Amino acid sequence: MLASQPDLELIQQIEALSGQRASECYQCGSCTAGCPVGEMMDPPPSRGMRLLQLGRAQELVESTGIWLCASCVVCATRCPRGVDYGRVAEACRAARLRAKYSRVDPDTIAVDETEEIPQQAFVAGFRKFSG
């Protein structure tokens, strides 16, 4: 499935969260070859990076492979370019959770409504540390 328009905003978000650039990967496959769970990941690390390069970030964010990454840093250690797919997978997980659980868009709140709405940090902490 080819994306008609690249997910540029999502790719920028993933790159900003992870500190990694998809363009740095030149698809040598060392990350996937060394990954202890690479055979079970769909997509494996090298294909996940390729999806970002092709502008198909949403496909990567919705995949199951990002949840299997153990962030063991083997991929970064083996990568000749120093790309850490574990950080990319973590950023994808964060992007997915933010999209799924975000209930309040701070840009759409009127100033006079803020007195009735709890602070976002308080609510985020409640979600993180409660059940």
N, CA, C and O of each residue as an XYZ file, in Angstrom:
524
protein
N       0.836     -1.169      0.000
C       0.000      0.000      0.000
C       0.887      1.241      0.000
O       1.645      1.457      0.946
N       0.802      2.048     -1.037
C       1.575      3.268     -1.122
C       0.752      4.441     -0.613
O      -0.417      4.599     -0.967
N       1.367      5.244      0.207
C       0.679      6.420      0.727
C       0.611      7.475     -0.372
O       1.603      7.726     -1.057
N      -0.541      8.084     -0.538
C      -0.686      9.102     -1.564
C       0.048     10.380     -1.171
O       0.550     11.095     -2.039
N       0.115     10.673      0.114
C       0.805     11.846      0.595
C       1.597     11.438      1.838
O       1.038     10.828      2.750
N       2.877     11.763      1.886
C       3.680     11.368      3.046
C       3.149     11.975      4.342
O       2.584     13.069      4.349
N       3.343     11.248      5.427
C       2.935     11.698      6.762
C       4.026     12.615      7.323
O       4.640     12.300      8.343
N       4.264     13.742      6.661
C       5.395     14.597      7.025
C       5.326     15.104      8.462
O       6.342     15.141      9.156
N       4.152     15.488      8.904
C       4.022     16.000     10.272
C       4.323     14.911     11.295
O       4.995     15.165     12.295
N       3.828     13.701     11.049
C       4.077     12.583     11.957
C       5.552     12.189     11.924
O       6.129     11.874     12.965
N       6.161     12.203     10.754
C       7.592     11.881     10.640
C       8.415     12.903     11.418
O       9.359     12.534     12.116
N       8.071     14.170     11.306
C       8.783     15.210     12.051
C       8.605     15.028     13.549
O       9.541     15.242     14.320
N       7.410     14.634     13.962
C       7.154     14.398     15.382
C       7.997     13.231     15.883
O       8.606     13.323     16.949
N       8.042     12.136     15.129
C       8.831     10.964     15.517
C      10.311     11.309     15.576
O      11.007     10.910     16.510
N      10.793     12.045     14.590
C      12.201     12.424     14.578
C      12.529     13.359     15.737
O      13.607     13.264     16.324
N      11.616     14.255     16.069
C      11.855     15.172     17.188
C      11.850     14.423     18.523
O      12.699     14.676     19.377
N      10.903     13.507     18.703
C      10.821     12.745     19.955
C      12.004     11.802     20.129
O      12.509     11.633     21.238
N      12.445     11.188     19.035
C      13.495     10.174     19.118
C      14.904     10.744     19.015
O      15.860     10.137     19.497
N      15.031     11.900     18.395
C      16.361     12.439     18.150
C      17.078     11.713     17.026
O      18.283     11.889     16.846
N      16.358     10.904     16.271
C      16.925     10.125     15.171
C      16.351     10.638     13.846
O      15.209     11.095     13.796
N      17.140     10.561     12.787
C      16.673     10.969     11.463
C      16.567      9.734     10.577
O      17.521      8.968     10.441
N      15.409      9.554      9.984
C      15.178      8.394      9.115
C      16.127      8.397      7.919
O      16.514      7.338      7.426
N      16.494      9.569      7.464
C      17.375      9.673      6.294
C      18.788      9.167      6.584
O      19.545      8.902      5.650
N      19.154      9.030      7.844
C      20.481      8.526      8.201
C      20.630      7.031      7.912
O      21.741      6.551      7.686
N      19.536      6.306      7.918
C      19.574      4.857      7.696
C      19.774      4.566      6.217
O      19.057      5.105      5.374
N      20.752      3.712      5.896
C      20.920      3.337      4.494
C      20.611      1.863      4.241
O      21.111      1.271      3.285
N      19.793      1.286      5.096
C      19.196     -0.032      4.872
C      20.212     -1.163      4.743
O      20.097     -2.002      3.849
N      21.197     -1.188      5.623
C      22.167     -2.282      5.586
C      21.608     -3.546      6.236
O      22.063     -4.648      5.932
N      20.623     -3.397      7.130
C      19.996     -4.541      7.783
C      20.687     -5.023      9.033
O      20.272     -6.027      9.612
N      21.732     -4.338      9.471
C      22.455     -4.756     10.677
C      21.574     -4.708     11.915
O      21.719     -5.531     12.818
N      20.660     -3.741     11.956
C      19.781     -3.616     13.120
C      18.872     -4.837     13.252
O      18.708     -5.392     14.338
N      18.297     -5.236     12.146
C      17.401     -6.390     12.165
C      18.168     -7.682     12.418
O      17.684     -8.562     13.129
N      19.351     -7.799     11.845
C      20.157     -9.004     12.016
C      20.576     -9.207     13.466
O      20.673    -10.344     13.927
N      20.825     -8.119     14.190
C      21.256     -8.241     15.577
C      20.134     -8.195     16.589
O      20.348     -8.501     17.762
N      18.950     -7.822     16.163
C      17.834     -7.651     17.094
C      17.393     -8.994     17.675
O      17.099     -9.917     16.916
N      17.341     -9.126     19.011
C      16.944    -10.397     19.616
C      15.471    -10.756     19.375
O      15.097    -11.925     19.478
N      14.646     -9.774     19.059
C      13.235    -10.051     18.784
C      12.859     -9.674     17.350
O      11.676     -9.595     17.016
N      13.857     -9.444     16.510
C      13.630     -9.004     15.137
C      12.773     -9.941     14.311
O      11.998     -9.491     13.467
N      12.902    -11.240     14.542
C      12.114    -12.212     13.779
C      10.628    -12.138     14.110
O       9.788    -12.506     13.288
N      10.304    -11.667     15.300
C       8.906    -11.584     15.723
C       8.284    -10.226     15.422
O       7.062    -10.081     15.445
N       9.116     -9.238     15.144
C       8.618     -7.881     14.914
C       8.021     -7.751     13.515
O       8.563     -8.267     12.537
N       6.894     -7.052     13.448
C       6.292     -6.754     12.158
C       5.912     -5.281     12.141
O       4.897     -4.916     12.734
N       6.661     -4.450     11.508
C       7.836     -4.691     10.686
C       9.102     -4.785     11.538
O       9.159     -4.242     12.642
N      10.114     -5.477     11.016
C      11.405     -5.490     11.714
C      12.039     -4.096     11.645
O      11.589     -3.254     10.868
N      13.072     -3.847     12.445
C      13.649     -2.507     12.517
C      14.037     -1.890     11.176
O      13.711     -0.727     10.935
N      14.711     -2.613     10.305
C      15.137     -2.012      9.034
C      13.938     -1.631      8.167
O      13.964     -0.605      7.487
N      12.898     -2.448      8.190
C      11.703     -2.118      7.409
C      10.947     -0.958      8.046
O      10.354     -0.142      7.340
N      10.964     -0.879      9.366
C      10.344      0.256     10.051
C      11.001      1.569      9.658
O      10.320      2.567      9.422
N      12.316      1.562      9.590
C      13.023      2.764      9.151
C      12.697      3.080      7.693
O      12.578      4.246      7.315
N      12.556      2.050      6.888
C      12.223      2.265      5.479
C      10.826      2.868      5.335
O      10.604      3.713      4.467
N       9.894      2.447      6.167
C       8.554      3.028      6.130
C       8.610      4.529      6.405
O       7.905      5.306      5.760
N       9.441      4.937      7.354
C       9.596      6.365      7.626
C      10.192      7.081      6.416
O       9.755      8.174      6.056
N      11.179      6.467      5.801
C      11.800      7.077      4.635
C      10.820      7.228      3.474
O      10.917      8.174      2.692
N       9.895      6.310      3.367
C       8.908      6.351      2.292
C       7.714      7.252      2.612
O       6.817      7.415      1.785
N       7.705      7.831      3.804
C       6.611      8.711      4.184
C       5.400      7.972      4.700
O       4.296      8.518      4.706
N       5.587      6.739      5.134
C       4.474      5.909      5.614
C       4.556      5.725      7.132
O       4.482      4.606      7.639
N       4.707      6.826      7.832
C       4.875      6.798      9.284
C       3.648      6.243      9.990
O       3.777      5.533     10.987
N       2.469      6.555      9.492
C       1.247      6.082     10.140
C       1.197      4.557     10.164
O       0.731      3.956     11.132
N       1.680      3.944      9.094
C       1.729      2.482      9.027
C       2.648      1.921     10.113
O       2.340      0.897     10.722
N       3.767      2.589     10.351
C       4.685      2.150     11.393
C       4.076      2.357     12.774
O       4.173      1.477     13.629
N       3.455      3.500     13.000
C       2.855      3.808     14.297
C       1.741      2.826     14.638
O       1.547      2.503     15.810
N       1.016      2.351     13.652
C      -0.083      1.417     13.884
C       0.357     -0.049     13.892
O      -0.472     -0.941     14.069
N       1.641     -0.300     13.703
C       2.136     -1.676     13.647
C       2.292     -2.279     15.043
O       2.291     -1.565     16.046
N       2.425     -3.598     15.087
C       2.653     -4.285     16.360
C       4.135     -4.352     16.703
O       4.490     -4.541     17.867
N       4.993     -4.203     15.720
C       6.431     -4.320     15.942
C       6.997     -3.312     16.913
O       7.941     -3.618     17.641
N       6.440     -2.119     16.941
C       6.975     -1.092     17.841
C       6.773     -1.459     19.305
O       7.505     -0.977     20.170
N       5.792     -2.302     19.589
C       5.515     -2.706     20.970
C       6.420     -3.849     21.413
O       6.547     -4.098     22.612
N       7.048     -4.545     20.476
C       7.936     -5.651     20.830
C       9.377     -5.212     21.073
O      10.162     -5.946     21.673
N       9.718     -4.027     20.612
C      11.083     -3.533     20.773
C      11.410     -3.425     22.263
O      10.677     -2.800     23.029
N      12.519     -4.042     22.655
C      12.928     -4.048     24.059
C      13.872     -2.894     24.390
O      14.297     -2.760     25.537
N      14.205     -2.063     23.409
C      15.133     -0.942     23.592
C      16.448     -1.415     24.197
O      16.989     -0.790     25.110
N      16.949     -2.518     23.681
C      18.177     -3.124     24.206
C      19.440     -2.479     23.638
O      20.539     -2.778     24.105
N      19.312     -1.619     22.662
C      20.373     -0.827     22.048
C      21.309     -1.657     21.158
O      22.341     -1.145     20.723
N      20.981     -2.903     20.881
C      21.799     -3.706     19.984
C      21.786     -3.094     18.586
O      22.813     -3.069     17.907
N      20.629     -2.602     18.158
C      20.518     -2.017     16.824
C      21.438     -0.801     16.684
O      22.117     -0.650     15.669
N      21.459      0.055     17.689
C      22.297      1.249     17.646
C      23.776      0.884     17.687
O      24.604      1.536     17.052
N      24.098     -0.160     18.437
C      25.486     -0.596     18.540
C      25.992     -1.143     17.218
O      27.143     -0.914     16.846
N      25.140     -1.864     16.510
C      25.540     -2.470     15.246
C      25.424     -1.545     14.044
O      26.042     -1.793     13.008
N      24.644     -0.488     14.172
C      24.396      0.408     13.045
C      25.649      1.218     12.703
O      26.201      1.899     13.567
N      26.097      1.147     11.453
C      27.270      1.934     11.070
C      27.007      3.439     11.079
O      27.950      4.229     11.094
N      25.752      3.839     11.071
C      25.385      5.254     11.097
C      24.946      5.710     12.479
O      24.678      6.894     12.682
N      24.866      4.780     13.441
C      24.505      5.116     14.810
C      23.022      5.381     15.030
O      22.643      6.034     16.002
N      22.182      4.877     14.128
C      20.744      5.072     14.277
C      20.226      4.107     15.341
O      20.506      2.909     15.290
N      19.482      4.625     16.290
C      18.932      3.818     17.380
C      17.444      3.589     17.122
O      16.617      4.454     17.411
N      17.112      2.424     16.578
C      15.717      2.130     16.273
C      14.880      2.032     17.551
O      13.678      2.298     17.519
N      15.482      1.663     18.647
C      14.750      1.603     19.917
C      14.147      2.952     20.279
O      13.026      3.026     20.783
N      14.889      4.008     20.021
C      14.373      5.357     20.283
C      13.262      5.711     19.308
O      12.311      6.405     19.668
N      13.380      5.239     18.080
C      12.327      5.478     17.079
C      11.059      4.734     17.490
O       9.962      5.288     17.420
N      11.208      3.483     17.916
C      10.045      2.700     18.345
C       9.375      3.348     19.553
O       8.147      3.397     19.631
N      10.171      3.841     20.489
C       9.616      4.520     21.664
C       8.853      5.780     21.246
O       7.784      6.070     21.783
N       9.399      6.516     20.301
C       8.719      7.721     19.808
C       7.413      7.354     19.103
O       6.419      8.070     19.227
N       7.409      6.255     18.373
C       6.182      5.792     17.704
C       5.126      5.389     18.729
O       3.943      5.692     18.568
N       5.562      4.707     19.779
C       4.614      4.336     20.843
C       4.027      5.578     21.491
O       2.824      5.644     21.743
N       4.879      6.565     21.762
C       4.413      7.813     22.380
C       3.442      8.541     21.455
O       2.418      9.055     21.904
N       3.762      8.584     20.169
C       2.879      9.256     19.206
C       1.525      8.563     19.139
O       0.485      9.215     19.056
N       1.551      7.243     19.177
C       0.287      6.500     19.120
C      -0.545      6.717     20.383
O      -1.756      6.922     20.307
N       0.103      6.670     21.528
C      -0.622      6.884     22.780
C      -1.148      8.308     22.889
O      -2.255      8.529     23.380
N      -0.371      9.257     22.440
C      -0.829     10.644     22.471
C      -2.046     10.841     21.584
O      -2.983     11.546     21.958
N      -2.039     10.232     20.433
C      -3.169     10.369     19.509
C      -4.408      9.673     20.062
O      -5.531     10.146     19.888
N      -4.189      8.552     20.725
C      -5.310      7.751     21.215
C      -5.940      8.338     22.464
O      -7.163      8.323     22.605
N      -5.127      8.853     23.369
C      -5.632      9.260     24.664
C      -5.753     10.767     24.857
O      -6.212     11.215     25.907
N      -5.357     11.540     23.884
C      -5.441     12.981     24.045
C      -6.896     13.421     24.011
O      -7.585     13.241     23.007
N      -7.353     13.989     25.096
C      -8.743     14.425     25.199
C      -8.878     15.945     25.084
O      -9.949     16.454     24.753
N      -7.796     16.659     25.356
C      -7.844     18.104     25.372
C      -6.795     18.635     24.401
O      -5.622     18.271     24.478
N      -7.228     19.493     23.492
C      -6.308     20.167     22.592
C      -6.073     21.560     23.153
O      -6.982     22.390     23.128
N      -4.876     21.838     23.659
C      -4.638     23.115     24.315
C      -4.865     24.316     23.402
O      -5.154     25.408     23.890
N      -4.740     24.139     22.096
C      -4.924     25.255     21.168
C      -6.387     25.636     20.981
O      -6.683     26.722     20.482
N      -7.299     24.762     21.372
C      -8.719     25.056     21.161
C      -9.449     25.493     22.428
O     -10.659     25.716     22.388
N      -8.752     25.618     23.530
C      -9.381     26.007     24.790
C      -9.431     27.535     24.879
O      -8.413     28.208     24.719
N     -10.600     28.059     25.131
C     -10.745     29.499     25.332
C     -10.197     29.866     26.707
O     -10.231     29.044     27.623
N      -9.706     31.057     26.859
C      -9.075     31.488     28.101
C     -10.043     31.406     29.273
O      -9.646     31.007     30.368
N     -11.293     31.772     29.069
C     -12.247     31.763     30.169
C     -12.667     30.350     30.579
O     -13.233     30.174     31.658
N     -12.407     29.352     29.755
C     -12.749     27.965     30.080
C     -11.709     27.296     30.961
O     -12.004     26.275     31.583
N     -10.504     27.837     31.032
C      -9.410     27.165     31.737
C      -9.648     27.045     33.231
O      -9.048     26.183     33.872
N     -10.497     27.871     33.804
C     -10.770     27.774     35.229
C     -11.559     26.520     35.568
O     -11.482     26.027     36.693
N     -12.314     25.999     34.612
C     -13.128     24.811     34.847
C     -12.404     23.517     34.485
O     -12.862     22.431     34.840
N     -11.284     23.626     33.786
C     -10.563     22.447     33.314
C      -9.311     22.267     34.165
O      -8.555     23.222     34.347
N      -9.072     21.051     34.695
C      -7.857     20.825     35.488
C      -6.603     21.010     34.636
O      -6.638     20.848     33.417
N      -5.529     21.342     35.276
C      -4.290     21.533     34.551
C      -3.889     20.248     33.842
O      -4.066     19.149     34.367
N      -3.355     20.402     32.662
C      -3.001     19.256     31.838
C      -1.945     18.373     32.504
O      -2.011     17.149     32.394
N      -0.983     18.969     33.187
C       0.052     18.182     33.867
C      -0.547     17.319     34.970
O      -0.148     16.170     35.160
N      -1.504     17.883     35.692
C      -2.166     17.123     36.749
C      -2.909     15.928     36.162
O      -2.824     14.817     36.686
N      -3.632     16.157     35.082
C      -4.393     15.090     34.445
C      -3.449     14.036     33.866
O      -3.706     12.838     33.985
N      -2.356     14.481     33.239
C      -1.388     13.532     32.680
C      -0.768     12.680     33.777
O      -0.592     11.474     33.601
N      -0.435     13.297     34.911
C       0.109     12.541     36.037
C      -0.893     11.558     36.601
O      -0.534     10.444     36.982
N      -2.135     11.963     36.655
C      -3.191     11.065     37.137
C      -3.314      9.849     36.233
O      -3.414      8.721     36.714
N      -3.306     10.080     34.902
C      -3.402      8.971     33.953
C      -2.193      8.037     34.070
O      -2.328      6.817     33.986
N      -1.023      8.624     34.264
C       0.193      7.822     34.308
C       0.280      6.960     35.555
O       0.703      5.806     35.482
N      -0.114      7.503     36.696
C       0.101      6.806     37.949
C      -1.147      6.131     38.530
O      -1.083      5.536     39.605
N      -2.264      6.219     37.834
C      -3.461      5.539     38.337
C      -3.731      4.301     37.505
O      -3.553      4.297     36.287
N      -4.155      3.270     38.174
C      -4.525      2.000     37.669
C      -4.295      1.625     36.328
O      -4.633      0.510     35.931
